[in-house]
Structure formats: structure tokens, C-alpha cells
Amino acid sequence: MQQFLIEATWLIPCYGLVGALATLPWSIGLVKRSGSRPAAYINILATVIALIHGFLVFTKVWGQPEQEVMLHWFQAAGLDLTFALNISSTTVGAMELITMLSLLAQCYALGYLEKDWSLARFFGLMGFFEAAMAGLVMSDSLFLTYGLLEGLTLSTYLLVGFWYAQPLVVTAARDAFLTKRVGDVLLLMGLVALATFVGSLNFEDIYKWAEAPHLSPLAANLLGLALIAGPIGKCAQFPLNLWLDEAMEGPNPASILRNSAVVSCGAYVLIKLQPVIAMASVAQVTLLVIGSVTAIGAALVAIAQIDIKRALSHTTSSALGLVFVAVGLGWTDVALMMLLTHAIAKALLFMSVGAIITATTTQDLTEMGGLAKRMPATTTAFLVGSAGSMGLLPLGTFWSLNRSVVAFWQEPFFIVVVLLTNGLLGLGFVRVFRLVFWGEAQAKTRRAPEVGWTMAVPMVVLTIRRC
């Protein structure tokens, strides 16, 4: 039974995909009389099943050596396209985190999009989103990983452009898609070159080849630069960082996943490619420069924003900049820990932001104030999420930042980058808290109520989980 559960782990991403397909009768208008709610419930049920299956697998693989499951997809004329899946406590744990955040975001969306006429289409896209992310963290094949990254790019385009009747939304979706394509095309070039050099795109074979690559310095550096381009676009790093700001035109429940899990998946791919990047000194220096510039620069830009969603979106780019620095220095364990702790804190922040927008009908920070007494659950969620993002003791991000300082001890410049970035992020969160929750109530906040239970319950659950 134990081995069967492990070998059937590949089904977990499929649950979200099946849920997305099951919403089609409602999404395309074949079923109208029942409304869109049944489609939402079907997709939530599929996510619950995935969460239970993942938990059972996690209990079996905890403390056990990692296993590899091979899925033979296509074999013909000497061509063998085999997908490899890595089953370990790390990959299954990351998949469980994604599934949990997806479940909470979907429950939250029931309240946030309660009166939206295309609720079924939104839940179908969220199921596709979840399936691509869950499959990506388990993938042990660069070919499969690239395909799933393209799925995330498509999902981002469709979710950002969800309210397609608005011109600004259409522009934002187009810009997000095209900006990501820049990095994806370069990553595809690196993938083709790597397939030529190695003869396989399974990470295990790539790692063995990377121990003695027999490449010229020029070829190694070009390969490294091509491979890091994809994660730079996915993680909204300079100079491909502005798409995440524009993506805030989409529904807030999608922003919960986009700013916590989707961007983290791009950094996760970067961590997986680190042994190859380590061959290219230019690529490592590029990661350090881009990560440092984005970490400090995006934190400064966030302080200047008056749109609450955009203010927090830039802090996402800033936090992931530190992950790029960690990968550039070769500290992949620190980078992975920073990713996992950042995801929960950022999801909590965007849940609280969605509650604020729902209650006040505005995103402008200058029109807010005095919400602390009126929205206690939202205030607590924002405080806990901010404290987690800043790395305050005893929240998880503190331990990841502490490990980063210890790891970078031989590189004083990057310790300064970490501490300066954390200080600027703290300043930005304090500024938002001061404008939104403190001070005198204004016209749009004077009678703002706490959100309903469909939005409050996921927010409270994640607040308790974060604590």
C-alpha cells in the first residue's frame, strides 16, 4: 500500500486539472440554471482530495530516501521522452504547501467574487494554476519543468486578463505575457543546448554531466545566462520586473497564489539548475547583481506606491531578490527555506489586502485610515503577514534570514544587502499599516465592516498557521 501511494503521487497534480475540466459546462455556458457555484464546489473538492492524498504520501516519505518515478510518455525512432518525478519529503512538502494555499485562495474567492458572473471560469483557471505548480515542484525533468512553466505563463495571462472588458486589464495581461516570453525564449535556448550536451534532460543526468562538463568558458557562461533568464522573468526580477506590478489588475484571489507560490516556482527552478549555473562565473555574478539591485530597488519602489496591491507586489520582487543572491552564492538550502517561509507570509498579506478592498471599495492608500478597530481579523492578518515578511522572531522567515546572514558571513556586502532590504521592507509595511489601519477614519473607511466568513475563515486559518 505504501509503495502504491508513492507511485501514484503523479496523480496529485491531476486532481486540479480534472477539477478545471469539470468546470467547463458552467464556464462555457452549457449549464446556466444552477448558476456558477457548483463549478466552484467541484474544483474545491478536487483540491481537498489532492491535499489528503499529498498528506498520506508525505507521512510515508518523511525521513525516507528520495525516490524517482518514471513516466514514459513517447518512444519512437530512437526518441525517448520520459518524464521523471522526484518523490521526497521536500518535494511532497512543497506540493502540499501549494495545494493548501490553493484551497484557501479558492475558499476566499467564494466571498471575494461572490457576485461575479464568470465565477466558474475563474475556478477552472485556478485549478489549472494549481496543477501546473504542483507538477513543477515534483518534476525531475527539465523538459517537463519547461512545459509546466509555460502552463503557468498561460495561466497568468488568462487570470490577469480575467476582467477582459476593461482596457487596462487587457494591456496588463498582454504585458505580463510578453515580458515572461523574453525569459522563456532564452530558457528554451538553454534547454536545447543542454539536451545536446548531455543527451538527456533529466536533472539526475544533468547533475552527473555538470561534474565534468568539458565546456569552454564562453559556452558555459552563455549556457548559464540562458538558463537563469527564465527564472528572472518568472520571479519579476530586474529588468523583467514590471509585469508583476501590472498583474495586480487581475482578481485578488489569483494574486494570493501569484505572489506567494507562482513566483516561488520560478525561483525553485533556479535552485534546481544551480549545479549547472555554478559552472558559469558570469551567470553567478549576474545573479548576485540582479538579486541585489532588485532586492533594494523594489523595496524602495514599494515605499513610493499609493496603490495598496502594487505596494505589496514590489515587496514580492524584493524578497525573491534575496533568493537570487543566495543561489548566486551557492546556498541553495537557504534559498529554499526563504522561499517556503515567504510564500505563507505573502499569501496572508494579500488575503488581508483583498479584505480591505472589499470593505472600502478602494485601493488608494490615501483614502484609507482607522480600520484597526473596524476590521480586527484583517488587521491581525496584516500584522502577522508583515512580521513574517520582515523576519521577526519567532516567525519562520526569521530563521531563514538568520541562516542567510550566517551563510553570507564571508561576504559582508551581501549581509548589508540582506539587512538593508529587510529594513526597507519593514519601513514599507509600517507605512502601509499607518495609512490603512491607524489614524482617523475617512469617508470610505468610516463604516467599513469586517468581511464575511467565506473570506475571514481562510484568513484566520492562515494567520494561526503562520503563528
N, C-alpha and C positions, 0 to 999 in steps of 0.2 A: 504493500500500500504506500509506504514511504517513497519508494523509487517511482511509483506511478505518479504520485503528486508532483515530484520533481520534474519528471519527463513531460508532464502536462503543463508545466509553468508557461509555455509558449501560448497557452490559451488565454492567459490573463489579459494581455493587450487586446485580444479578440473580443472580449466581452464588451468593451467600449465601442468597438467597431460594429458589432451586432446591434447594440443599442441605438447607434446612429442610423443604421439602415432601417431599423424597426420604426423610426420616426417618419420615414418617407411618406407614408399615406397621409399624415397630417401636414407635413412640410409642403408637399406639392398640391395640397387642397383636395385630395381624393376623399378624405373624411372631414366633414365640416360640422355636422350636427353636434358632436360631442365636445367641440372646442379643442384647444391645443394641450390641455392639461394631461390627458392620457399619455401623450408622447413624452412629456417631461417625466412622468412617473415610470415609464418603461426604461428610459435612459438612467434614471436614478437607481432602479432595481438592478440593471446591468452593472453599474458601478459598485453597488453593495456586494454583489456576487464576486466581482473581481477583488474587492477588499478582503472578503472572507477567504477566498482561495489563496490570495497572497499571504495572508496571515498564517494559514495552515502550512504553506511552503516555508515561510520564514522560521516557524518553530522547528521544522525538520532540518534546515540547513544551518541553523545557528551553531557556531563552533565547529562546523564540519569543513573539510577542504572544498574548494570550489569545484564545480563540475561543468562539463561542456556538453550541450545538447546540439546535435547537428540536424538541420532540416534541409534535405536535398530538394531543391526547387526545380532545377533544369539541368539535364545532361544530354548532350548531343554533339557528335563530331568532335570529340575531344574537349568540348567546353563543359565545365562542371561548375554550376552556380550553386554553391551550398551556403546556407545561412547558419552561422554558429551563434549560439546563445550561451552566455556565461551565467551560471546559476551559483550564486554565493550569497552570504548574509548581507554584503554591501549592495549588490545589485537588486536583490529582492527587497531590502530595506528601502532603497531609493524608490523602487517601484511602488511600494506601499505608501510612501510619503506622497508621491504624485497622485495615487488613487484617492488617498484621504483628502487632499486638498481639492481634488476634482469633485468629490462627493459634497464637501462643504460648500464649494462655489456653486454647485448646481442647486442645492437646497436654498442657498442665499438668493439665487436667481429667481426662484419661485416668488419671492416677495418683491425683488427689485424690478422684475419685468412682468409683474402680475397682470397688467392690462395691455401688454404688447401683443399685437395681432399675429406676430410671427414667432411666438414662443417656441413652437415645435422646431422651426428651423434653427433657432439658437441652440437648443439642446442637442440636435443632431450634430451641429458643428463642434459642440463641447465634447461629445462622445468621440468624434474623430480626433480632436485635440488630445484627449486622454490616451487613446490607443497609440498614437504616434509617439508620445512621450514615454509611455510605459514600455513600448517595444524598444525605444532607443537606449534606455539605461540597461536593458538586458542584452543588447546586441554585442556580439563579439566579432562582427564582420564590418569592415569599413564600407563595403558595398551596401549592406543593409542599413547601416547608420546613415549613409548619404541619402538613401531613398526616404528614410523616416524624417530626416532634416527637411527634405523637400516637402514632405507632408505637413510639417509644422509651418513652413513658409506659406503654403496654400491656405492652411487653417487661419493663419494670422491675417492674410489678405481678406478672407471671407468674413472673419469676425470683426476686424476693424471697419470693413465696409458694410456691416450688418444693417445700419440705417441708411441704405443706399439712396434714398430720396433727397438727402442733404448734400449739397455740392462739396462742402468741406470734408465730409466723410469719404466721399469718392476720391478726393485728392489725397487724403491721408492714407487710404488703403493702397492706392497706386504707388505713392512714395515709399511706403513701408515695403511693398513687394519688390520694387525696383532696387531699393537700397540693399536689401538682402541678396538679390540676384548677383550683385557685384562680388560679394564674398563667395557665394555658391559656385559661380563660374570658375573662380580661381581654385576653390577647393576641388572641383571636378578635375581640373588640370592636374592638380597634385595627386588625386586618386588614380588617374590613368597612368601617370608616371610611376607611381608606387606599384601598381599592378604589373607594369613592365619590368621593373627592377626585381620585385620579389617573386612574381609568378602566382601570387595569392593575395587576397585582401582580408583574410582572417587575421585578427590582431596578434594571435599567438605566432603565426608565421612572420608577421611584420616585425615583432619584437626580436625573434631569432635572427632575422636578417640585419636588424639595426645594430647588433653586437659587432658585426664586421661587414659594413655596407659596401666597401670598395668603391666609393664615390669621390669624385673630385670636390674640392671645397666649393666651387661655383655651383655645381649640380646640387650638392647637399643644401646650400643656402637657398637656392631657388625653390627646391622642394619644400623646405621648411616654411618659407614665406607663403607659398601657395596653400599649405595645409592650415596655417593659422588665419588665413583670410576669412574662411567660412565662420569660425567662432567669433571673429571680430565683428562681423555683420550680425550674427545671431545674438550676441551679447551687447549690442549697441555701444561699441567702443569707438573712440575717435579714430578716424574721421567718419565712420558709418554709424553715428550715434543718434542722429536726429529723428530717425524713424520711430523710436520708442516714444518720443515726445508727441509726435503726430498720431500715434496709435491710440492715444488717450481719447480720441473721438469715438471709439467703439464703446460698447456696453461695459459697465464697471465689473460685472461678474467675470467677463473674459479677461479684464485687466488683472484680476486677482491671480489667475493662472499665468498670464503672460509675464508679469513682473516677478513672480516667485519661481515657477517651475520651467517655463519655456526658455527664458534667458539662461537659466541654470543648466538646461540640457546642452546648450551651445558650449558652455564652459566645461561640461562633463566630457564632451567630445575632445576638447583641447587637452584635458587631463589624460585621456586615453592615448592621445597622439604624442605625449611628452617624450617617450624614448626616441621617436624619430626627430622631434624638434631639437632634442639635446645634441644631435649631430651637427646642427646648423647654428653657429655662433651668432650670425646676423639675425636669425629668427629669434633667438633668445633675447638679444639686445632690443629688438623691435618690440617684443612682448613687454619688456621692462619699461621701455619709453612710453608705449601706448597705454599700458596699465597705469603708470604713474600720472600721465597727463590727464587721462580720463577720470581717475580717482579724485584728483584735486580739482580739475576743471569742472566736472559735472557737479561736484558738491557746491562749488561757487555759483554755478548757474542756477541750481536749485534754490539757493537763498534769494535770488532775484525774481522768482516766479510769483505771480499773483493768482494763477490757476492752481487749485489745490492738487489736482491729479497730475499736472505737469511738474509741480514742485517735487512730488514723490517719485515720479518716473525717472527724473535725473539722479535721484539718490540710488536707484537701482543700478544705473550705469556706473556710478561712483563705487558702489560696493563690489561690483564684479571687476572693476579695475584692479582691486587688491588681489583678486583671484588670479588675474593675469600675471601680476607681479610674482605671486607665489609659484606659478607654473614656470615662469621665466627663470626663477632661481632653482627650480628642480624640486620644490617642496610640494609634491602632489597630494600627500596626506593632509597637509594644512589646507591646501586649496579645496579639497573635497569636504573637509569639515566646515570650512567657511561657507560653501555652497549650501549644505544641508541646513545649517542654522539660519542662514539668510532667508531661505525660502519661507519658513514659517512666519518669521517676523514681518516680511514684506506682504504676505497674504493677509495677515491680521491688519496691517496698516490700510490696505486697500479695501478691506471689508468696512473698516470704520469710516473711510472716505465715502464709500457708497452710501452708508447710513446718513452721513452729513448732507450729501447732495439730495437724497430722497426727502429728508426732513425740511431742508431750507430752499430747495429748488434753485440753488445757485452753486457755482464752482469758484466764484470770485472771493478770495480771502478778505478783500477789503469790505465785503458786505456781510461779514460774519462777526461773531462775538457772543460771549456769555452762554455758551452751550453746555458748560460743565454741569450746571445744576439741572438742566432740562434733559440731558441725554447721558445718564451715568454709565450705562453699559458701553456706549460708544466711546465715551471719554476714557474709561478703563482700558478698552481695547487699543485705543490710540497710544496711551501711555505705555502699555506693555509692549506693543509693537515697536514703538520708538526706542524704548530702553533696550529691547532685543537687538535692534539695528545698530545702536551705539555701543553695544557690548558691555552693558552694565552688569555687575555681579548680582545675582548668581545665574543669569540667563545664559543660554548656550553660546551665543555669539561672543561673550566674554572669554570663554575658554579657547575658542578658535583664534580670536585676536591675540590672546596671551601666547598661544603656540606660535603665531606668526612672528611676534616680537622675539621670542626665543630662537626661532628658526633663522630670522634675519639678523641675528646678533653680530655676525661678522660683516654685515653690510649696513653701516649706520645710516646711510642715505635713505634706505628703504624703511628703516624704523621710523625716520622722520616722516616719510610719506604716509605710513600707516597711522601714526598718531595725529598728523595734521588732518588727514582725511576724516578720521573719526571725530576730531574736534569740530570740523566744518559741518559734518553731518549732524552732530549734536546741536550746533547753532541753528541749523535749518529746521530741525524738529521742534526746538524750543520756540522758534519764530512762528511756525505754523500753529503750535499749541496756544501761544499767546494771542494770535489773531482769531482763532476759531473758538476756543473754549473759555478764554479769560476775558476780562474787560466787560464793557457794557453791551447789552443785547441791542441789536439793530433791527430794522424793520423786518428783515427776512428770518431773523432768528428769535424774535421776541416770543413767538408762540410755537416754536419748533418742538414737536413731540418726539419721544423715543420711537424707534422703528418697531414694526410688528414682529411677532415671534418667528416668522419664517426667515427673517434676516437676523434677528437678535440671537436665536439659538446657535447657528453656526459660528457667529462672532464670539459668543460666550464660551462655547466649546473650545475654540482655538485659543482664546485667552487663557483658559485653565490649562490647556495642553502646553502653552508657551511657558506658563509659570512653573 
